[in-house]
Amino acid sequence: MIPATARKILRKLPAVDSLLQHDALQKALANQPRKLVVESIRQILAEKRHFVLTNPESIEGLSIPTEDLIVEILARLEAISDYTLRQVVNATGIVIHTNLGRSLLPRQAVDRLQTICRTYNNLEYDLAEGRRGSRYVHAEAILCEITGAEAALVVNNNAGAVLLTLNTLAREREVIVSRGQLVEIGGSFRIPDVMRSSGAILREVGCTNRTHRRDYESAINDHTALLLKVHCSNYRIIGFTSEVSLPDLVLLGRKYNLPVMEDLGSGCFVNLAQFGLVGEPTVQEVVEAGADVVTFSGDKLLGGPQAGVILGRKDFIARCRKNPLTRALRVDKMVISALEATLRLYRDEVQVLQDVPTLRMISLPPASLEERAHHLAAGLTRSADSDAVQIEVRQSHSQVGGGSLPGQYLPTFVVALRSSQMSTQKLETSFRRHSPPIIGRIESDQYLLDVRTIQPEEYSIIEEAFAALHSNA
Ligand SMILES: *Cc1c(COP(=O)(O)O)cnc(C)c1O
C-alpha cells in the first residue's frame, strides 16, 4: 500500500499531456521529434515517482514545482537526442589518440570525401572500357608511386591486412616470428590472436629480449610458409637485446625461397628523425630493404582514414585480392576517397608536414608551442576574473601515441591549472563534462592542457568551459 504522504505528492505530479502544453516544451517540439519529447517527460516523471515511493522518510512536505520538472525534462531531452559520437577537444598532447579517433583528416581529404559521397562515382566502374571495374585500383597507383612497391591493396584496417595476408600466404602452414615481437595492441587485442585466426600456425622463436638469425633458420622446415617481422611499435625492449634486421631476414628468406613479411603497424612515409624521433623506419625503406609484403594502418602516422594497407610483390597481392576474406574486409568509397586525397599530399615532401594534421602536430616547433600556450593562458585569464585558479604556462612532454614510437617524448608547452576551490580531479571532470567535452591530463596535481593537440579554433571552447567553471563554483 502506498502511504498517504506519497500518494498526495504523486497525485500532484502533472500528466504527460499537460506538460506537453507547456510553452518550453511546445518550443522543443518545433525542433525535436515528438517521440523524444514524450520519452523525456516519461523518464523524468518515472524517476520522480520512484524517488517518492522509495524515500518515505525524506518526502514529508515535498513539492515538485512544474518549472523544475520542465528544466529536468529539457536537460534529459538534450541528453537523449544528442549524437553519441561527438566532437571532443584533445588536450592530452597524445597526437594519435586511439580513444579520441586517431588521426584528424587533412582538409583536402574531407573535401574529397564530400565531393565523392554527394555524387555517383566510378567506384567499381572502368571508365575506359565502359564496364565493371575494381574498387581496389583507386589508391593502388599512388601507393606504389610513393613507396616504390610493385602492388598494393587497401582493406578495412591493419589488423584486417595482417589477417588477410596470413590467411592467403600461410593458412595451415607455419609462420616463423620472434617471441619479442608478439604484441598486444589497444583494447587488449593481441596480434598473435589475430594471426592465429588467419589459420596460420605461429612458430615462435628466440627469447623475449633476444632472437638470432640461427633461431629462424633452425625453425625452417617443409611446412614453413613465411618469415614474419612485427615492428615493435607500441613498446620497446631495452637492455640486453637483439633482433634480426629486415635485410638479414630477407637474405634468409631468399636462401630458403620463403617470403618475408613485415607488419609495420604505423606506416610512416616521412623520416621523423628530423623531429628527434628515432626508430620508426619509413615504408619506403622497408620496401627498399626487400620485404615481400608490408602491412600498416591508414590512420596512424600516415594521418589518413582508418584503413589497412598491404604492399608488396604483384603475385602475392593478386592472391590476396582473390581471397574471399577481401570481400569481408573491403573498404568503402569514403575510405578510398579520403585515403587517396591524403596520399596525394605526400607528393610534396615539405607541404605535407603542414597539410596532414598528424604530421603538423608532431612537427610543431617548441617556440610555436610556447606562444600558443601563452595565448591560451591569456584567453583563460580574460574569460574568468578569478584568483581561485592558478594558471601557469610550463614545459612538459607530448607523445605521438597510436602505438608509435614508445618511450619517446616530444618537448611541449602546457597550460597548467590548479584550483584552490576544487580538487584537480573535479577540474578534470568539469572540463570533460563540458559540451563539447575537453580531455586533458592530470600530472603532479595540476590539470594540464597540452597545446600540441588543441586546434587554435578550439581555444574559445576551452575559455567557455573555464568561465562556466567559475559561474558554477
Ligand atoms: C596498430 C597496429 C596494428 C593494428 O592496426 P589497426 O589499423 O588498428 O587495425 C597491427 N600491428 C601493429 C604492429 C600495430 O602497431
The ligand as a Gaussian input file, in Angstrom:
#p B3LYP/6-31G(d) Opt

LIG

0 1
 C       48.261000      -0.701000     -34.621000
 C       48.874000      -1.977000     -35.041000
 C       48.090000      -2.973000     -35.644000
 C       46.615000      -2.811000     -35.845000
 O       46.313000      -1.804000     -36.748000
 P       44.788000      -1.278000     -36.877000
 O       44.831000      -0.380000     -38.053000
 O       44.488000      -0.607000     -35.588000
 O       43.943000      -2.474000     -37.092000
 C       48.719000      -4.131000     -36.030000
 N       50.048000      -4.306000     -35.851000
 C       50.833000      -3.377000     -35.269000
 C       52.286000      -3.644000     -35.102000
 C       50.268000      -2.178000     -34.842000
 O       51.028000      -1.248000     -34.267000

